[in-house]
Amino acid sequence: GVGVRPVRFNVRTPVGAGILQGALVTALDPAGPASQAGIRAGDALLAVSGHPVGDTSSLKKALSLGSANGSTEVTLLRDGEELTLDVALHPLA
């Protein structure tokens, strides 16, 4: 499992500035798939399988869409750098 809360960032890029929304990871199950894929507390989840994540409900919706191969790409922001990780999906009990 993953605990998150909504977060907004002011970002600057070479072409301008804007606001980025995401879900800040506040807690992780150390044995869970997110942790095993390399997601850490303090990461800001931006998208799951290309679907934007701005809060807990959008994260749940994106995860429910899943992937046919049992894993999904998670785009996150860590220390100002955007990363994409492959996370195995486990069925909810």
C-alpha positions in Angstrom: 0.0 0.0 0.0 0.9 3.6 -0.5 -0.2 6.6 1.5 -0.5 9.9 -0.4 -1.8 13.5 -0.2 -2.4 16.0 -2.9 0.5 18.4 -3.7 1.1 21.3 -6.2 4.4 22.6 -7.4 5.5 25.8 -9.1 7.8 24.7 -11.9 10.1 26.5 -14.3 11.1 25.1 -17.6 13.2 26.6 -20.5 9.9 27.6 -22.2 8.1 29.1 -19.1 6.6 28.4 -15.7 3.5 26.6 -14.5 1.9 24.6 -11.8 2.3 20.8 -11.6 -0.1 18.6 -9.5 0.5 15.2 -8.1 0.1 12.9 -5.2 2.9 13.1 -2.6 3.9 9.7 -1.2 3.7 10.0 2.6 4.0 6.3 3.5 4.9 2.9 1.8 4.5 -0.7 2.6 8.2 -1.8 2.4 7.1 -5.2 1.0 4.6 -3.7 -1.5 5.0 -3.4 -5.2 5.5 0.4 -5.2 8.4 0.1 -2.7 9.9 -2.8 -4.6 9.8 -0.7 -7.9 11.8 2.1 -6.2 9.1 4.5 -5.2 10.1 6.4 -2.0 8.3 8.5 0.6 8.6 12.1 -0.6 8.2 11.2 -4.3 5.4 13.1 -6.1 3.4 10.8 -8.3 2.5 12.7 -11.5 0.9 10.0 -13.8 0.1 6.3 -13.9 -0.1 4.7 -17.3 -0.2 8.2 -18.8 -3.2 9.3 -16.7 -2.5 12.4 -14.6 -2.6 12.0 -10.8 -3.7 15.0 -8.7 -5.2 13.4 -5.7 -6.0 10.1 -4.0 -9.1 9.4 -6.1 -7.4 10.1 -9.4 -4.6 7.8 -8.3 -7.0 5.0 -7.5 -8.8 5.5 -10.8 -5.5 5.4 -12.8 -4.4 2.2 -11.0 -7.8 0.6 -11.6 -7.3 1.0 -15.3 -4.2 -1.1 -14.9 -2.3 -2.8 -17.6 -2.8 -6.0 -19.6 0.7 -7.3 -18.7 0.3 -6.9 -14.9 2.5 -3.8 -14.6 2.2 -0.1 -15.2 4.4 2.9 -15.7 4.5 5.5 -12.9 5.8 8.9 -13.6 7.1 10.8 -10.6 9.1 13.8 -9.5 12.0 13.2 -7.1 14.5 15.9 -6.1 13.4 18.1 -9.1 13.9 15.3 -11.6 11.1 13.4 -13.5 11.5 9.6 -13.4 9.4 6.8 -14.9 9.3 3.5 -13.0 7.6 0.2 -13.9 5.4 -1.0 -11.1 3.9 -4.5 -10.8 0.2 -4.5 -10.1 -1.3 -6.8 -7.6 -5.1 -7.5 -7.5 -6.9 -5.9 -4.6 -8.1 -8.3 -2.0 
